[in-house]
Amino acid sequence: MTVVNKTVDPARRTVEVWGEIPNSRRELRAGAFGALVVYTGVAPGSLVVPQSAVQFVQGGQGGQVLVVDDKHIAHRREVVTGNLFEGRVQIKNGLQAGEIVVVEGGYGLPEGTEVNFTEPPGSNQKRQR
């Protein structure tokens, strides 16, 4: 970063930042636009689930997930959410590591519904980390 403005634009909730991007191969053109993601912190060991697994409560940091028990029955569970990033949501409270949650087709699913798995539980854990 070459310049970081010290004031925040309250209307857009933004801070102006200038940066230099190496372009030795001359692939970037003047006037081109792009996107930049700036991580302001990390939370190692956080429990995260796909964003599609959470039914958010409007105006708050909470929501519900559907947790599947060992008999393949779905149960609604209140959760407290944290950061949202790259299609995943940090769960601060209400869910334990290793619990199975419904990530697709859960909206409007009644409490106590028996569910079937499209993938065996745990088969995509590496992709979700």
PyRosetta script that sets phi, psi and omega in degrees:
from pyrosetta import init, pose_from_sequence

init()
pose = pose_from_sequence("MTVVNKTVDPARRTVEVWGEIPNSRRELRAGAFGALVVYTGVAPGSLVVPQSAVQFVQGGQGGQVLVVDDKHIAHRREVVTGNLFEGRVQIKNGLQAGEIVVVEGGYGLPEGTEVNFTEPPGSNQKRQR")
pose.set_psi(1, 130.7)
pose.set_omega(1, -180.0)
pose.set_phi(2, -98.8)
pose.set_psi(2, -30.2)
pose.set_omega(2, 178.6)
pose.set_phi(3, -142.6)
pose.set_psi(3, 131.8)
pose.set_omega(3, 172.7)
pose.set_phi(4, -126.8)
pose.set_psi(4, 113.8)
pose.set_omega(4, 179.2)
pose.set_phi(5, -65.5)
pose.set_psi(5, 137.4)
pose.set_omega(5, -177.0)
pose.set_phi(6, -85.7)
pose.set_psi(6, -4.2)
pose.set_omega(6, 179.6)
pose.set_phi(7, -110.1)
pose.set_psi(7, 150.5)
pose.set_omega(7, 179.3)
pose.set_phi(8, -104.6)
pose.set_psi(8, 134.8)
pose.set_omega(8, 173.4)
pose.set_phi(9, -77.6)
pose.set_psi(9, 106.7)
pose.set_omega(9, -174.7)
pose.set_phi(10, -66.1)
pose.set_psi(10, -28.1)
pose.set_omega(10, -179.3)
pose.set_phi(11, -70.8)
pose.set_psi(11, -40.2)
pose.set_omega(11, -178.0)
pose.set_phi(12, -103.0)
pose.set_psi(12, -6.6)
pose.set_omega(12, -178.5)
pose.set_phi(13, 54.9)
pose.set_psi(13, 48.9)
pose.set_omega(13, -177.6)
pose.set_phi(14, -129.4)
pose.set_psi(14, 159.7)
pose.set_omega(14, 173.3)
pose.set_phi(15, -126.5)
pose.set_psi(15, 132.2)
pose.set_omega(15, 179.2)
pose.set_phi(16, -78.9)
pose.set_psi(16, 130.5)
pose.set_omega(16, 179.7)
pose.set_phi(17, -133.1)
pose.set_psi(17, 135.2)
pose.set_omega(17, 174.7)
pose.set_phi(18, -110.5)
pose.set_psi(18, 143.4)
pose.set_omega(18, 178.7)
pose.set_phi(19, -145.6)
pose.set_psi(19, 162.4)
pose.set_omega(19, 176.7)
pose.set_phi(20, -112.4)
pose.set_psi(20, 133.0)
pose.set_omega(20, -179.9)
pose.set_phi(21, -114.8)
pose.set_psi(21, 123.1)
pose.set_omega(21, 177.4)
pose.set_phi(22, -58.4)
pose.set_psi(22, 136.8)
pose.set_omega(22, -177.0)
pose.set_phi(23, -141.4)
pose.set_psi(23, 46.8)
pose.set_omega(23, -175.8)
pose.set_phi(24, -63.2)
pose.set_psi(24, -27.6)
pose.set_omega(24, 179.1)
pose.set_phi(25, -88.8)
pose.set_psi(25, 1.5)
pose.set_omega(25, 176.9)
pose.set_phi(26, 56.6)
pose.set_psi(26, 41.0)
pose.set_omega(26, 178.2)
pose.set_phi(27, -87.7)
pose.set_psi(27, -24.1)
pose.set_omega(27, 179.5)
pose.set_phi(28, -89.1)
pose.set_psi(28, 140.3)
pose.set_omega(28, -178.4)
pose.set_phi(29, -111.3)
pose.set_psi(29, 149.4)
pose.set_omega(29, 176.8)
pose.set_phi(30, -60.1)
pose.set_psi(30, 138.9)
pose.set_omega(30, 177.4)
pose.set_phi(31, 85.5)
pose.set_psi(31, -2.2)
pose.set_omega(31, 180.0)
pose.set_phi(32, -74.5)
pose.set_psi(32, 151.9)
pose.set_omega(32, 178.8)
pose.set_phi(33, -113.8)
pose.set_psi(33, 157.4)
pose.set_omega(33, 178.4)
pose.set_phi(34, -155.6)
pose.set_psi(34, -176.0)
pose.set_omega(34, 178.3)
pose.set_phi(35, -121.6)
pose.set_psi(35, 148.8)
pose.set_omega(35, -179.3)
pose.set_phi(36, -133.5)
pose.set_psi(36, 132.7)
pose.set_omega(36, 175.2)
pose.set_phi(37, -111.2)
pose.set_psi(37, 126.7)
pose.set_omega(37, 179.1)
pose.set_phi(38, -114.8)
pose.set_psi(38, 116.8)
pose.set_omega(38, 176.6)
pose.set_phi(39, -87.2)
pose.set_psi(39, 126.1)
pose.set_omega(39, -177.6)
pose.set_phi(40, -100.0)
pose.set_psi(40, -1.3)
pose.set_omega(40, 178.7)
pose.set_phi(41, -177.6)
pose.set_psi(41, 169.3)
pose.set_omega(41, 176.8)
pose.set_phi(42, -130.3)
pose.set_psi(42, 156.3)
pose.set_omega(42, 179.1)
pose.set_phi(43, -134.0)
pose.set_psi(43, 76.8)
pose.set_omega(43, -177.6)
pose.set_phi(44, -60.4)
pose.set_psi(44, 143.1)
pose.set_omega(44, 178.5)
pose.set_phi(45, 78.9)
pose.set_psi(45, 8.8)
pose.set_omega(45, 179.8)
pose.set_phi(46, -69.4)
pose.set_psi(46, 149.2)
pose.set_omega(46, 173.6)
pose.set_phi(47, -88.8)
pose.set_psi(47, 124.2)
pose.set_omega(47, 179.7)
pose.set_phi(48, -128.8)
pose.set_psi(48, 150.6)
pose.set_omega(48, 175.9)
pose.set_phi(49, -133.9)
pose.set_psi(49, 160.3)
pose.set_omega(49, 174.5)
pose.set_phi(50, -60.2)
pose.set_psi(50, 144.1)
pose.set_omega(50, -179.6)
pose.set_phi(51, -56.2)
pose.set_psi(51, -33.7)
pose.set_omega(51, -178.9)
pose.set_phi(52, -66.0)
pose.set_psi(52, -15.1)
pose.set_omega(52, -179.7)
pose.set_phi(53, -80.9)
pose.set_psi(53, -15.9)
pose.set_omega(53, -174.3)
pose.set_phi(54, -106.1)
pose.set_psi(54, 130.1)
pose.set_omega(54, 170.5)
pose.set_phi(55, -99.6)
pose.set_psi(55, 102.2)
pose.set_omega(55, -172.2)
pose.set_phi(56, -73.3)
pose.set_psi(56, 147.6)
pose.set_omega(56, 172.7)
pose.set_phi(57, -90.1)
pose.set_psi(57, 128.7)
pose.set_omega(57, -176.2)
pose.set_phi(58, -62.2)
pose.set_psi(58, 131.7)
pose.set_omega(58, 174.9)
pose.set_phi(59, 79.4)
pose.set_psi(59, 10.8)
pose.set_omega(59, -179.3)
pose.set_phi(60, -138.1)
pose.set_psi(60, -175.6)
pose.set_omega(60, 178.5)
pose.set_phi(61, -107.5)
pose.set_psi(61, 26.9)
pose.set_omega(61, -179.1)
pose.set_phi(62, -121.8)
pose.set_psi(62, 178.1)
pose.set_omega(62, 178.2)
pose.set_phi(63, 179.7)
pose.set_psi(63, -165.3)
pose.set_omega(63, 179.0)
pose.set_phi(64, -131.3)
pose.set_psi(64, 148.1)
pose.set_omega(64, 170.6)
pose.set_phi(65, -126.5)
pose.set_psi(65, 159.6)
pose.set_omega(65, 173.5)
pose.set_phi(66, -102.8)
pose.set_psi(66, 115.4)
pose.set_omega(66, 179.9)
pose.set_phi(67, -98.7)
pose.set_psi(67, 133.7)
pose.set_omega(67, -178.5)
pose.set_phi(68, -101.2)
pose.set_psi(68, 125.7)
pose.set_omega(68, -179.8)
pose.set_phi(69, -85.3)
pose.set_psi(69, -177.5)
pose.set_omega(69, -176.4)
pose.set_phi(70, -70.0)
pose.set_psi(70, -8.9)
pose.set_omega(70, 176.1)
pose.set_phi(71, -101.5)
pose.set_psi(71, 11.5)
pose.set_omega(71, 179.0)
pose.set_phi(72, 67.7)
pose.set_psi(72, 31.5)
pose.set_omega(72, 178.3)
pose.set_phi(73, -104.1)
pose.set_psi(73, 132.9)
pose.set_omega(73, -178.7)
pose.set_phi(74, -88.4)
pose.set_psi(74, 135.0)
pose.set_omega(74, 178.9)
pose.set_phi(75, -130.4)
pose.set_psi(75, 133.7)
pose.set_omega(75, 177.8)
pose.set_phi(76, -72.5)
pose.set_psi(76, 140.4)
pose.set_omega(76, -179.7)
pose.set_phi(77, -139.0)
pose.set_psi(77, 130.5)
pose.set_omega(77, 175.1)
pose.set_phi(78, -74.8)
pose.set_psi(78, 137.0)
pose.set_omega(78, 177.4)
pose.set_phi(79, -132.8)
pose.set_psi(79, 156.2)
pose.set_omega(79, 171.4)
pose.set_phi(80, -107.3)
pose.set_psi(80, 124.3)
pose.set_omega(80, -176.6)
pose.set_phi(81, -98.3)
pose.set_psi(81, 161.0)
pose.set_omega(81, 177.1)
pose.set_phi(82, -121.2)
pose.set_psi(82, -124.8)
pose.set_omega(82, -176.5)
pose.set_phi(83, -72.0)
pose.set_psi(83, 148.1)
pose.set_omega(83, 174.8)
pose.set_phi(84, -114.6)
pose.set_psi(84, 125.5)
pose.set_omega(84, -178.0)
pose.set_phi(85, -155.9)
pose.set_psi(85, 136.6)
pose.set_omega(85, 175.0)
pose.set_phi(86, 46.9)
pose.set_psi(86, 43.5)
pose.set_omega(86, 176.5)
pose.set_phi(87, 76.7)
pose.set_psi(87, 12.0)
pose.set_omega(87, 178.9)
pose.set_phi(88, -124.9)
pose.set_psi(88, 155.4)
pose.set_omega(88, -178.2)
pose.set_phi(89, -125.3)
pose.set_psi(89, 132.2)
pose.set_omega(89, 174.2)
pose.set_phi(90, -76.2)
pose.set_psi(90, 132.6)
pose.set_omega(90, 176.6)
pose.set_phi(91, -106.2)
pose.set_psi(91, 116.2)
pose.set_omega(91, -177.3)
pose.set_phi(92, -88.7)
pose.set_psi(92, -29.3)
pose.set_omega(92, -176.8)
pose.set_phi(93, -157.8)
pose.set_psi(93, 145.9)
pose.set_omega(93, 174.0)
pose.set_phi(94, 107.7)
pose.set_psi(94, -5.8)
pose.set_omega(94, -177.9)
pose.set_phi(95, -143.0)
pose.set_psi(95, 144.3)
pose.set_omega(95, 179.3)
pose.set_phi(96, -108.9)
pose.set_psi(96, 149.1)
pose.set_omega(96, 175.8)
pose.set_phi(97, -58.2)
pose.set_psi(97, 136.9)
pose.set_omega(97, 178.5)
pose.set_phi(98, 95.2)
pose.set_psi(98, -14.5)
pose.set_omega(98, 177.3)
pose.set_phi(99, -72.8)
pose.set_psi(99, 147.1)
pose.set_omega(99, -178.1)
pose.set_phi(100, -94.4)
pose.set_psi(100, 130.0)
pose.set_omega(100, 178.2)
pose.set_phi(101, -119.8)
pose.set_psi(101, 151.2)
pose.set_omega(101, 176.0)
pose.set_phi(102, -77.5)
pose.set_psi(102, 126.0)
pose.set_omega(102, -178.8)
pose.set_phi(103, -110.4)
pose.set_psi(103, -9.4)
pose.set_omega(103, -179.3)
pose.set_phi(104, -145.8)
pose.set_psi(104, 132.6)
pose.set_omega(104, 176.0)
pose.set_phi(105, 80.4)
pose.set_psi(105, 16.1)
pose.set_omega(105, -176.8)
pose.set_phi(106, -88.3)
pose.set_psi(106, -18.0)
pose.set_omega(106, -176.9)
pose.set_phi(107, -63.1)
pose.set_psi(107, 122.9)
pose.set_omega(107, 178.7)
pose.set_phi(108, 80.5)
pose.set_psi(108, 1.6)
pose.set_omega(108, 179.1)
pose.set_phi(109, -69.8)
pose.set_psi(109, 125.4)
pose.set_omega(109, -177.7)
pose.set_phi(110, -67.5)
pose.set_psi(110, 148.2)
pose.set_omega(110, 174.0)
pose.set_phi(111, -55.4)
pose.set_psi(111, 136.4)
pose.set_omega(111, 176.3)
pose.set_phi(112, 85.3)
pose.set_psi(112, 9.1)
pose.set_omega(112, 179.2)
pose.set_phi(113, -75.1)
pose.set_psi(113, 136.9)
pose.set_omega(113, 174.6)
pose.set_phi(114, -78.1)
pose.set_psi(114, 134.9)
pose.set_omega(114, -178.3)
pose.set_phi(115, -119.4)
pose.set_psi(115, 155.6)
pose.set_omega(115, 174.5)
pose.set_phi(116, -115.2)
pose.set_psi(116, 150.8)
pose.set_omega(116, -178.6)
pose.set_phi(117, -95.7)
pose.set_psi(117, 134.8)
pose.set_omega(117, 172.9)
pose.set_phi(118, -83.1)
pose.set_psi(118, -24.1)
pose.set_omega(118, 174.6)
pose.set_phi(119, -133.1)
pose.set_psi(119, 143.8)
pose.set_omega(119, 176.5)
pose.set_phi(120, -58.8)
pose.set_psi(120, 139.5)
pose.set_omega(120, 178.8)
pose.set_phi(121, -53.8)
pose.set_psi(121, 134.9)
pose.set_omega(121, 179.0)
pose.set_phi(122, 89.1)
pose.set_psi(122, -8.9)
pose.set_omega(122, -175.7)
pose.set_phi(123, -70.5)
pose.set_psi(123, -21.2)
pose.set_omega(123, -179.5)
pose.set_phi(124, -119.7)
pose.set_psi(124, 24.4)
pose.set_omega(124, -179.0)
pose.set_phi(125, -58.7)
pose.set_psi(125, -39.5)
pose.set_omega(125, -178.6)
pose.set_phi(126, -64.6)
pose.set_psi(126, -34.6)
pose.set_omega(126, -179.7)
pose.set_phi(127, -72.9)
pose.set_psi(127, -24.5)
pose.set_omega(127, -175.2)
pose.set_phi(128, -90.7)
pose.set_psi(128, -7.7)
pose.set_omega(128, -177.3)
pose.set_phi(129, -74.1)
pose.dump_pdb("model.pdb")
